[in-house]
Amino acid sequence: MLVAVETLNVDAASFRQMEEDAKAAGEAPEAGVTRRVQDTVKGRGKQHNRVTGSGGMLLGRVLQLCPGRPAEERVAVGDRIASLISLSLTPLRLDEVKAVRTASAQLDVVGEAVLFASSPYARMPADMNERLALAVLDVAGAAPQVARLVRPDAVVVILGAGGKSGIMCAAEARRRAGGGGTVVGVESHAPFADELEKLALCNHVVRVDARQPMATREAVLAATGGREADLVLSCVNVPDVEMTAILCTKDRGVAYFFAMSTSFTKAALGAEGVGKDVDLVMGNGFAHGHAEHSLSMLRDLPEVRALFERRYG
C-alpha cells in the first residue's frame, strides 16, 4: 500500500529526546525536531530514532494498492488511514515538514510511505477530529492489554498517568478493578496532575518524579495504606524509571513497561539486585481489535474525550 503521508505522530519518548537534544544544542525546539526528523528519514529511510530506537505512526491517504492484496480487505484508493505499525518499521520519504505541534508530538508533512500487506492500519473514524483519533490510535495497544491484566479489587499503579497512554490505562484500570480496586496515578507534571485529578479515574494522584524510586515507593505506599501494587504500568516518556516500577510491585505481581524509554537490562538486573520476584512484561503496541477498543473507550468517556480534544485535537 502506497500512502500519501500528511501527519507523523512521533512517539512521546522519541519526541522528548529530540526536543531535549535540540535545546542542548541551542536550537529552537520546533526547528530542532524538524531537522532531526528530516536527517533520520534521509539517513535511514524511516523515522527510526537512533537514541530511543522508537518511531510513532502516521496519518495519510491511500494512493496505490498492490495487486494481490487480500480480497477481504475493505480499503480503497483515496481512503484516509492511520498506520498501526511503528514508523521505525515503515519505509518513508519526506519532501517537506510543514508544521510541528509540540503539545501532541505531531508533525504535518508532505511525503510518501509504504505499508506492507502484514502492516496493521485503521481507517479514520467519521465521528471525531482526525488529529484526536491519531493521538488515541498512537497508544491504542495500551487499554486492551490493561483489560487483560487487571482483576477486580486490584491495586494498580500508573507511572506517567497524566499522559495519553497513562490516562487510557487509568480509565481501563478503573473499569476493570471496580469499586473495590485502588488506582494510583503517579504524575510529576503539575498541569497534567491537576487534569488527572479532575477526571476522577484514580483514587489517588501522587505528585512525585517517577525517576526517584524510593520517594515514589513511599508515596504510593502512603496512598494505598501500605499495599504494594498487583500491577504497575510504566507509561512515562523518560528513562530511568525501571526500578520505580519494580519497587512498587508486590512479589509475584506484574510490572508492565509501555514506555519506549525502558531498558531491558536495567529492569532485569534491577529486579534481581533487590530480590524482587515480579513478572517483567514488555508492552506490545498491537492487540487484536485494539483500535476500535480504544476509540470506543473515548466515545464512552466524554470527560476524557474533551481533555484529549483540548490537548491533541
Secondary structure, DSSP 8 states (H G I E B T S, - for coil): -EEEEEEEEE-HHHHHHHHHHHHHTT--HHHHHHHHHHHHHHHHSS---TTT---EEEEEEEEE--TTS-TT----TT-EEEE-S-GGGS-EEEEEEEEEETTTTEEEEEEEEE--TT--EEE--SSS-HHHHHHHHHTTTHHHHHHHH--TT-EEEEETTTSHHHHHHHHHHHHHH-TT-EEEEE--SHHHHHHHHHHT--SEEE-S-TT-HHHHHHHHHHHHTS--EEEEEE--SSS--HHHHHHTEEEEEEEEE--TT--HHHHHHHHHHTT---EEEE--S--TTHHHHHHHHHHH-HHHHHHHHHHH-
